[in-house]
Amino acid sequence: MSLRITRKNIELASKWTPSIVTYGTGAWLSLLYFTDWKAVVRYIPFYGSKFQE
């Protein structure tokens, strides 16, 4: 079974890219929210102010 990237595959990938980026961003932000990952979250404007000492 050979793997070929055809014009149709590229067209389908370009249609799915915005959805993949949106869901990936949402998943990343959910992970930060539920884990309270201070090393990254403290640099987010407004939300990171709760970690200032």
PQR file of N, CA, C, O and H, with PARSE charges and radii, in Angstrom:
ATOM      1  N   MET A   1       0.851  -1.178   0.000 -0.4000 1.5000
ATOM      2  CA  MET A   1       0.000   0.000   0.000 -0.0000 2.0000
ATOM      3  C   MET A   1       0.893   1.236   0.000  0.5500 1.7000
ATOM      4  O   MET A   1       1.644   1.470   0.947 -0.5500 1.4000
ATOM      5  N   SER A   2       0.809   2.001  -1.040 -0.4000 1.5000
ATOM      6  CA  SER A   2       1.651   3.187  -1.133 -0.0000 2.0000
ATOM      7  C   SER A   2       0.880   4.415  -0.655  0.5500 1.7000
ATOM      8  O   SER A   2      -0.336   4.515  -0.817 -0.5500 1.4000
ATOM      9  H   SER A   2       0.199   1.811  -1.809  0.4000 1.0000
ATOM     10  N   LEU A   3       1.602   5.314  -0.082 -0.4000 1.5000
ATOM     11  CA  LEU A   3       1.011   6.556   0.423 -0.0000 2.0000
ATOM     12  C   LEU A   3       1.307   7.666  -0.565  0.5500 1.7000
ATOM     13  O   LEU A   3       2.460   8.043  -0.775 -0.5500 1.4000
ATOM     14  H   LEU A   3       2.590   5.233   0.049  0.4000 1.0000
ATOM     15  N   ARG A   4       0.242   8.186  -1.171 -0.4000 1.5000
ATOM     16  CA  ARG A   4       0.405   9.270  -2.123 -0.0000 2.0000
ATOM     17  C   ARG A   4      -0.421  10.457  -1.663  0.5500 1.7000
ATOM     18  O   ARG A   4      -1.579  10.312  -1.271 -0.5500 1.4000
ATOM     19  H   ARG A   4      -0.695   7.879  -1.001  0.4000 1.0000
ATOM     20  N   ILE A   5       0.176  11.602  -1.714 -0.4000 1.5000
ATOM     21  CA  ILE A   5      -0.535  12.836  -1.393 -0.0000 2.0000
ATOM     22  C   ILE A   5      -1.047  13.417  -2.703  0.5500 1.7000
ATOM     23  O   ILE A   5      -0.284  13.899  -3.540 -0.5500 1.4000
ATOM     24  H   ILE A   5       1.116  11.720  -2.033  0.4000 1.0000
ATOM     25  N   THR A   6      -2.347  13.354  -2.848 -0.4000 1.5000
ATOM     26  CA  THR A   6      -2.946  13.824  -4.091 -0.0000 2.0000
ATOM     27  C   THR A   6      -3.544  15.209  -3.893  0.5500 1.7000
ATOM     28  O   THR A   6      -3.563  15.750  -2.787 -0.5500 1.4000
ATOM     29  H   THR A   6      -2.967  12.962  -2.168  0.4000 1.0000
ATOM     30  N   ARG A   7      -4.019  15.752  -4.969 -0.4000 1.5000
ATOM     31  CA  ARG A   7      -4.642  17.068  -4.934 -0.0000 2.0000
ATOM     32  C   ARG A   7      -5.885  17.052  -4.034  0.5500 1.7000
ATOM     33  O   ARG A   7      -6.164  18.027  -3.336 -0.5500 1.4000
ATOM     34  H   ARG A   7      -4.004  15.313  -5.867  0.4000 1.0000
ATOM     35  N   LYS A   8      -6.617  15.953  -4.058 -0.4000 1.5000
ATOM     36  CA  LYS A   8      -7.819  15.826  -3.221 -0.0000 2.0000
ATOM     37  C   LYS A   8      -7.441  15.819  -1.737  0.5500 1.7000
ATOM     38  O   LYS A   8      -8.135  16.430  -0.924 -0.5500 1.4000
ATOM     39  H   LYS A   8      -6.391  15.161  -4.626  0.4000 1.0000
ATOM     40  N   ASN A   9      -6.350  15.135  -1.375 -0.4000 1.5000
ATOM     41  CA  ASN A   9      -5.900  15.123   0.015 -0.0000 2.0000
ATOM     42  C   ASN A   9      -5.529  16.514   0.497  0.5500 1.7000
ATOM     43  O   ASN A   9      -5.844  16.887   1.627 -0.5500 1.4000
ATOM     44  H   ASN A   9      -5.787  14.638  -2.035  0.4000 1.0000
ATOM     45  N   ILE A  10      -4.873  17.270  -0.340 -0.4000 1.5000
ATOM     46  CA  ILE A  10      -4.481  18.638   0.016 -0.0000 2.0000
ATOM     47  C   ILE A  10      -5.717  19.510   0.183  0.5500 1.7000
ATOM     48  O   ILE A  10      -5.783  20.333   1.095 -0.5500 1.4000
ATOM     49  H   ILE A  10      -4.618  16.968  -1.258  0.4000 1.0000
ATOM     50  N   GLU A  11      -6.693  19.330  -0.696 -0.4000 1.5000
ATOM     51  CA  GLU A  11      -7.937  20.102  -0.605 -0.0000 2.0000
ATOM     52  C   GLU A  11      -8.691  19.777   0.689  0.5500 1.7000
ATOM     53  O   GLU A  11      -9.191  20.681   1.358 -0.5500 1.4000
ATOM     54  H   GLU A  11      -6.640  18.661  -1.437  0.4000 1.0000
ATOM     55  N   LEU A  12      -8.775  18.502   1.039 -0.4000 1.5000
ATOM     56  CA  LEU A  12      -9.444  18.114   2.280 -0.0000 2.0000
ATOM     57  C   LEU A  12      -8.705  18.656   3.509  0.5500 1.7000
ATOM     58  O   LEU A  12      -9.330  19.119   4.463 -0.5500 1.4000
ATOM     59  H   LEU A  12      -8.369  17.767   0.496  0.4000 1.0000
ATOM     60  N   ALA A  13      -7.381  18.593   3.475 -0.4000 1.5000
ATOM     61  CA  ALA A  13      -6.592  19.099   4.604 -0.0000 2.0000
ATOM     62  C   ALA A  13      -6.788  20.599   4.777  0.5500 1.7000
ATOM     63  O   ALA A  13      -6.862  21.091   5.903 -0.5500 1.4000
ATOM     64  H   ALA A  13      -6.874  18.217   2.700  0.4000 1.0000
ATOM     65  N   SER A  14      -6.873  21.324   3.671 -0.4000 1.5000
ATOM     66  CA  SER A  14      -7.056  22.773   3.782 -0.0000 2.0000
ATOM     67  C   SER A  14      -8.441  23.123   4.318  0.5500 1.7000
ATOM     68  O   SER A  14      -8.608  24.163   4.955 -0.5500 1.4000
ATOM     69  H   SER A  14      -6.813  20.924   2.757  0.4000 1.0000
ATOM     70  N   LYS A  15      -9.421  22.285   4.074 -0.4000 1.5000
ATOM     71  CA  LYS A  15     -10.766  22.528   4.613 -0.0000 2.0000
ATOM     72  C   LYS A  15     -10.846  22.222   6.107  0.5500 1.7000
ATOM     73  O   LYS A  15     -11.595  22.876   6.833 -0.5500 1.4000
ATOM     74  H   LYS A  15      -9.285  21.440   3.556  0.4000 1.0000
ATOM     75  N   TRP A  16     -10.079  21.233   6.572 -0.4000 1.5000
ATOM     76  CA  TRP A  16     -10.126  20.831   7.974 -0.0000 2.0000
ATOM     77  C   TRP A  16      -9.184  21.640   8.868  0.5500 1.7000
ATOM     78  O   TRP A  16      -9.334  21.606  10.089 -0.5500 1.4000
ATOM     79  H   TRP A  16      -9.471  20.702   5.982  0.4000 1.0000
ATOM     80  N   THR A  17      -8.240  22.350   8.310 -0.4000 1.5000
ATOM     81  CA  THR A  17      -7.238  23.074   9.096 -0.0000 2.0000
ATOM     82  C   THR A  17      -7.838  24.064  10.095  0.5500 1.7000
ATOM     83  O   THR A  17      -7.408  24.053  11.248 -0.5500 1.4000
ATOM     84  H   THR A  17      -8.119  22.378   7.318  0.4000 1.0000
ATOM     85  N   PRO A  18      -8.804  24.922   9.736 -0.5600 1.5000
ATOM     86  CA  PRO A  18      -9.358  25.847  10.735  0.2800 2.0000
ATOM     87  C   PRO A  18     -10.014  25.129  11.920  0.5500 1.7000
ATOM     88  O   PRO A  18      -9.890  25.576  13.060 -0.5500 1.4000
ATOM     89  N   SER A  19     -10.702  24.031  11.655 -0.4000 1.5000
ATOM     90  CA  SER A  19     -11.338  23.276  12.733 -0.0000 2.0000
ATOM     91  C   SER A  19     -10.301  22.650  13.653  0.5500 1.7000
ATOM     92  O   SER A  19     -10.448  22.673  14.875 -0.5500 1.4000
ATOM     93  H   SER A  19     -10.803  23.669  10.728  0.4000 1.0000
ATOM     94  N   ILE A  20      -9.259  22.097  13.064 -0.4000 1.5000
ATOM     95  CA  ILE A  20      -8.211  21.466  13.863 -0.0000 2.0000
ATOM     96  C   ILE A  20      -7.512  22.500  14.744  0.5500 1.7000
ATOM     97  O   ILE A  20      -7.236  22.234  15.914 -0.5500 1.4000
ATOM     98  H   ILE A  20      -9.140  22.079  12.071  0.4000 1.0000
ATOM     99  N   VAL A  21      -7.231  23.660  14.193 -0.4000 1.5000
ATOM    100  CA  VAL A  21      -6.585  24.722  14.971 -0.0000 2.0000
ATOM    101  C   VAL A  21      -7.495  25.200  16.089  0.5500 1.7000
ATOM    102  O   VAL A  21      -7.032  25.418  17.209 -0.5500 1.4000
ATOM    103  H   VAL A  21      -7.456  23.876  13.243  0.4000 1.0000
ATOM    104  N   THR A  22      -8.777  25.365  15.807 -0.4000 1.5000
ATOM    105  CA  THR A  22      -9.728  25.830  16.819 -0.0000 2.0000
ATOM    106  C   THR A  22      -9.853  24.832  17.966  0.5500 1.7000
ATOM    107  O   THR A  22      -9.758  25.214  19.132 -0.5500 1.4000
ATOM    108  H   THR A  22      -9.153  25.188  14.898  0.4000 1.0000
ATOM    109  N   TYR A  23     -10.062  23.568  17.647 -0.4000 1.5000
ATOM    110  CA  TYR A  23     -10.187  22.554  18.693 -0.0000 2.0000
ATOM    111  C   TYR A  23      -8.871  22.355  19.453  0.5500 1.7000
ATOM    112  O   TYR A  23      -8.880  22.124  20.662 -0.5500 1.4000
ATOM    113  H   TYR A  23     -10.139  23.258  16.699  0.4000 1.0000
ATOM    114  N   GLY A  24      -7.764  22.444  18.758 -0.4000 1.5000
ATOM    115  CA  GLY A  24      -6.471  22.315  19.436 -0.0000 2.0000
ATOM    116  C   GLY A  24      -6.220  23.448  20.412  0.5500 1.7000
ATOM    117  O   GLY A  24      -5.714  23.224  21.512 -0.5500 1.4000
ATOM    118  H   GLY A  24      -7.757  22.632  17.776  0.4000 1.0000
ATOM    119  N   THR A  25      -6.572  24.669  20.015 -0.4000 1.5000
ATOM    120  CA  THR A  25      -6.424  25.823  20.904 -0.0000 2.0000
ATOM    121  C   THR A  25      -7.336  25.697  22.106  0.5500 1.7000
ATOM    122  O   THR A  25      -6.926  25.978  23.232 -0.5500 1.4000
ATOM    123  H   THR A  25      -6.983  24.851  19.121  0.4000 1.0000
ATOM    124  N   GLY A  26      -8.565  25.278  21.877 -0.4000 1.5000
ATOM    125  CA  GLY A  26      -9.500  25.077  22.985 -0.0000 2.0000
ATOM    126  C   GLY A  26      -9.025  24.009  23.951  0.5500 1.7000
ATOM    127  O   GLY A  26      -9.147  24.170  25.165 -0.5500 1.4000
ATOM    128  H   GLY A  26      -8.898  25.049  20.962  0.4000 1.0000
ATOM    129  N   ALA A  27      -8.488  22.928  23.428 -0.4000 1.5000
ATOM    130  CA  ALA A  27      -7.962  21.855  24.282 -0.0000 2.0000
ATOM    131  C   ALA A  27      -6.769  22.349  25.103  0.5500 1.7000
ATOM    132  O   ALA A  27      -6.652  22.024  26.285 -0.5500 1.4000
ATOM    133  H   ALA A  27      -8.388  22.797  22.441  0.4000 1.0000
ATOM    134  N   TRP A  28      -5.893  23.127  24.486 -0.4000 1.5000
ATOM    135  CA  TRP A  28      -4.724  23.667  25.176 -0.0000 2.0000
ATOM    136  C   TRP A  28      -5.141  24.615  26.301  0.5500 1.7000
ATOM    137  O   TRP A  28      -4.610  24.539  27.409 -0.5500 1.4000
ATOM    138  H   TRP A  28      -5.989  23.392  23.526  0.4000 1.0000
ATOM    139  N   LEU A  29      -6.082  25.500  26.017 -0.4000 1.5000
ATOM    140  CA  LEU A  29      -6.548  26.432  27.043 -0.0000 2.0000
ATOM    141  C   LEU A  29      -7.290  25.711  28.159  0.5500 1.7000
ATOM    142  O   LEU A  29      -7.187  26.105  29.320 -0.5500 1.4000
ATOM    143  H   LEU A  29      -6.514  25.562  25.117  0.4000 1.0000
ATOM    144  N   SER A  30      -8.030  24.667  27.828 -0.4000 1.5000
ATOM    145  CA  SER A  30      -8.708  23.867  28.856 -0.0000 2.0000
ATOM    146  C   SER A  30      -7.687  23.172  29.753  0.5500 1.7000
ATOM    147  O   SER A  30      -7.857  23.111  30.971 -0.5500 1.4000
ATOM    148  H   SER A  30      -8.114  24.347  26.885  0.4000 1.0000
ATOM    149  N   LEU A  31      -6.649  22.660  29.153 -0.4000 1.5000
ATOM    150  CA  LEU A  31      -5.588  22.015  29.940 -0.0000 2.0000
ATOM    151  C   LEU A  31      -4.968  23.009  30.908  0.5500 1.7000
ATOM    152  O   LEU A  31      -4.755  22.687  32.077 -0.5500 1.4000
ATOM    153  H   LEU A  31      -6.511  22.709  28.164  0.4000 1.0000
ATOM    154  N   LEU A  32      -4.679  24.212  30.432 -0.4000 1.5000
ATOM    155  CA  LEU A  32      -4.099  25.225  31.316 -0.0000 2.0000
ATOM    156  C   LEU A  32      -5.064  25.617  32.431  0.5500 1.7000
ATOM    157  O   LEU A  32      -4.645  25.831  33.568 -0.5500 1.4000
ATOM    158  H   LEU A  32      -4.852  24.473  29.483  0.4000 1.0000
ATOM    159  N   TYR A  33      -6.343  25.711  32.113 -0.4000 1.5000
ATOM    160  CA  TYR A  33      -7.334  26.117  33.101 -0.0000 2.0000
ATOM    161  C   TYR A  33      -7.502  25.050  34.193  0.5500 1.7000
ATOM    162  O   TYR A  33      -7.509  25.369  35.381 -0.5500 1.4000
ATOM    163  H   TYR A  33      -6.683  25.537  31.189  0.4000 1.0000
ATOM    164  N   PHE A  34      -7.634  23.807  33.788 -0.4000 1.5000
ATOM    165  CA  PHE A  34      -7.900  22.751  34.760 -0.0000 2.0000
ATOM    166  C   PHE A  34      -6.672  22.313  35.534  0.5500 1.7000
ATOM    167  O   PHE A  34      -6.807  21.827  36.656 -0.5500 1.4000
ATOM    168  H   PHE A  34      -7.628  23.547  32.822  0.4000 1.0000
ATOM    169  N   THR A  35      -5.474  22.468  34.974 -0.4000 1.5000
ATOM    170  CA  THR A  35      -4.267  22.065  35.695 -0.0000 2.0000
ATOM    171  C   THR A  35      -3.655  23.220  36.466  0.5500 1.7000
ATOM    172  O   THR A  35      -2.820  23.007  37.345 -0.5500 1.4000
ATOM    173  H   THR A  35      -5.365  22.863  34.061  0.4000 1.0000
ATOM    174  N   ASP A  36      -4.063  24.448  36.146 -0.4000 1.5000
ATOM    175  CA  ASP A  36      -3.525  25.634  36.802 -0.0000 2.0000
ATOM    176  C   ASP A  36      -2.000  25.653  36.721  0.5500 1.7000
ATOM    177  O   ASP A  36      -1.316  25.808  37.733 -0.5500 1.4000
ATOM    178  H   ASP A  36      -4.742  24.621  35.432  0.4000 1.0000
ATOM    179  N   TRP A  37      -1.494  25.500  35.547 -0.4000 1.5000
ATOM    180  CA  TRP A  37      -0.083  25.400  35.274 -0.0000 2.0000
ATOM    181  C   TRP A  37       0.557  26.775  35.413  0.5500 1.7000
ATOM    182  O   TRP A  37       0.558  27.567  34.470 -0.5500 1.4000
ATOM    183  H   TRP A  37      -2.050  25.374  34.725  0.4000 1.0000
ATOM    184  N   LYS A  38       1.102  27.056  36.599 -0.4000 1.5000
ATOM    185  CA  LYS A  38       1.582  28.394  36.945 -0.0000 2.0000
ATOM    186  C   LYS A  38       2.729  28.879  36.066  0.5500 1.7000
ATOM    187  O   LYS A  38       2.843  30.079  35.817 -0.5500 1.4000
ATOM    188  H   LYS A  38       1.101  26.413  37.365  0.4000 1.0000
ATOM    189  N   ALA A  39       3.557  27.996  35.603 -0.4000 1.5000
ATOM    190  CA  ALA A  39       4.708  28.411  34.808 -0.0000 2.0000
ATOM    191  C   ALA A  39       4.295  29.104  33.515  0.5500 1.7000
ATOM    192  O   ALA A  39       5.027  29.956  33.012 -0.5500 1.4000
ATOM    193  H   ALA A  39       3.464  27.021  35.805  0.4000 1.0000
ATOM    194  N   VAL A  40       3.143  28.754  32.974 -0.4000 1.5000
ATOM    195  CA  VAL A  40       2.677  29.351  31.728 -0.0000 2.0000
ATOM    196  C   VAL A  40       1.558  30.346  31.980  0.5500 1.7000
ATOM    197  O   VAL A  40       1.518  31.415  31.371 -0.5500 1.4000
ATOM    198  H   VAL A  40       2.548  28.062  33.382  0.4000 1.0000
ATOM    199  N   VAL A  41       0.644  29.989  32.886 -0.4000 1.5000
ATOM    200  CA  VAL A  41      -0.565  30.788  33.106 -0.0000 2.0000
ATOM    201  C   VAL A  41      -0.242  32.181  33.660  0.5500 1.7000
ATOM    202  O   VAL A  41      -0.997  33.121  33.413 -0.5500 1.4000
ATOM    203  H   VAL A  41       0.677  29.121  33.381  0.4000 1.0000
ATOM    204  N   ARG A  42       0.851  32.334  34.395 -0.4000 1.5000
ATOM    205  CA  ARG A  42       1.139  33.642  34.978 -0.0000 2.0000
ATOM    206  C   ARG A  42       1.478  34.699  33.930  0.5500 1.7000
ATOM    207  O   ARG A  42       1.481  35.889  34.246 -0.5500 1.4000
ATOM    208  H   ARG A  42       1.464  31.570  34.595  0.4000 1.0000
ATOM    209  N   TYR A  43       1.764  34.296  32.688 -0.4000 1.5000
ATOM    210  CA  TYR A  43       2.063  35.246  31.622 -0.0000 2.0000
ATOM    211  C   TYR A  43       0.838  35.615  30.784  0.5500 1.7000
ATOM    212  O   TYR A  43       0.947  36.430  29.868 -0.5500 1.4000
ATOM    213  H   TYR A  43       1.761  33.329  32.432  0.4000 1.0000
ATOM    214  N   ILE A  44      -0.323  35.031  31.082 -0.4000 1.5000
ATOM    215  CA  ILE A  44      -1.548  35.371  30.359 -0.0000 2.0000
ATOM    216  C   ILE A  44      -2.117  36.641  30.976  0.5500 1.7000
ATOM    217  O   ILE A  44      -2.315  36.693  32.189 -0.5500 1.4000
ATOM    218  H   ILE A  44      -0.411  34.369  31.826  0.4000 1.0000
ATOM    219  N   PRO A  45      -2.387  37.676  30.164 -0.5600 1.5000
ATOM    220  CA  PRO A  45      -2.902  38.937  30.713  0.2800 2.0000
ATOM    221  C   PRO A  45      -4.199  38.729  31.490  0.5500 1.7000
ATOM    222  O   PRO A  45      -5.021  37.890  31.121 -0.5500 1.4000
ATOM    223  N   PHE A  46      -4.374  39.474  32.540 -0.4000 1.5000
ATOM    224  CA  PHE A  46      -5.533  39.484  33.424 -0.0000 2.0000
ATOM    225  C   PHE A  46      -5.637  38.210  34.256  0.5500 1.7000
ATOM    226  O   PHE A  46      -5.808  38.296  35.472 -0.5500 1.4000
ATOM    227  H   PHE A  46      -3.706  40.155  32.840  0.4000 1.0000
ATOM    228  N   TYR A  47      -5.539  37.029  33.642 -0.4000 1.5000
ATOM    229  CA  TYR A  47      -5.664  35.782  34.392 -0.0000 2.0000
ATOM    230  C   TYR A  47      -4.427  35.551  35.254  0.5500 1.7000
ATOM    231  O   TYR A  47      -4.535  35.040  36.369 -0.5500 1.4000
ATOM    232  H   TYR A  47      -5.400  36.960  32.654  0.4000 1.0000
ATOM    233  N   GLY A  48      -3.256  35.922  34.746 -0.4000 1.5000
ATOM    234  CA  GLY A  48      -2.005  35.695  35.455 -0.0000 2.0000
ATOM    235  C   GLY A  48      -1.812  36.604  36.676  0.5500 1.7000
ATOM    236  O   GLY A  48      -0.910  36.373  37.480 -0.5500 1.4000
ATOM    237  H   GLY A  48      -3.168  36.337  33.840  0.4000 1.0000
ATOM    238  N   SER A  49      -2.644  37.623  36.815 -0.4000 1.5000
ATOM    239  CA  SER A  49      -2.474  38.542  37.943 -0.0000 2.0000
ATOM    240  C   SER A  49      -2.785  37.882  39.284  0.5500 1.7000
ATOM    241  O   SER A  49      -2.384  38.410  40.321 -0.5500 1.4000
ATOM    242  H   SER A  49      -3.377  37.811  36.161  0.4000 1.0000
ATOM    243  N   LYS A  50      -3.473  36.764  39.299 -0.4000 1.5000
ATOM    244  CA  LYS A  50      -3.773  36.106  40.582 -0.0000 2.0000
ATOM    245  C   LYS A  50      -2.541  35.416  41.150  0.5500 1.7000
ATOM    246  O   LYS A  50      -2.567  34.986  42.304 -0.5500 1.4000
ATOM    247  H   LYS A  50      -3.799  36.335  38.456  0.4000 1.0000
ATOM    248  N   PHE A  51      -1.458  35.295  40.376 -0.4000 1.5000
ATOM    249  CA  PHE A  51      -0.248  34.665  40.851 -0.0000 2.0000
ATOM    250  C   PHE A  51       0.820  35.663  41.296  0.5500 1.7000
ATOM    251  O   PHE A  51       1.892  35.253  41.740 -0.5500 1.4000
ATOM    252  H   PHE A  51      -1.437  35.645  39.439  0.4000 1.0000
ATOM    253  N   GLN A  52       0.551  36.944  41.186 -0.4000 1.5000
ATOM    254  CA  GLN A  52       1.542  37.923  41.588 -0.0000 2.0000
ATOM    255  C   GLN A  52       1.673  37.932  43.113  0.5500 1.7000
ATOM    256  O   GLN A  52       0.694  37.835  43.852 -0.5500 1.4000
ATOM    257  H   GLN A  52      -0.320  37.277  40.825  0.4000 1.0000
ATOM    258  N   GLU A  53       2.916  38.050  43.539 -0.4000 1.5000
ATOM    259  CA  GLU A  53       3.178  38.032  44.997 -0.0000 2.0000
ATOM    260  C   GLU A  53       3.581  39.402  45.477  0.5500 1.7000
ATOM    261  O   GLU A  53       3.841  39.588  46.666 -0.5500 1.4000
ATOM    262  H   GLU A  53       3.712  38.128  42.938  0.4000 1.0000
TER
END
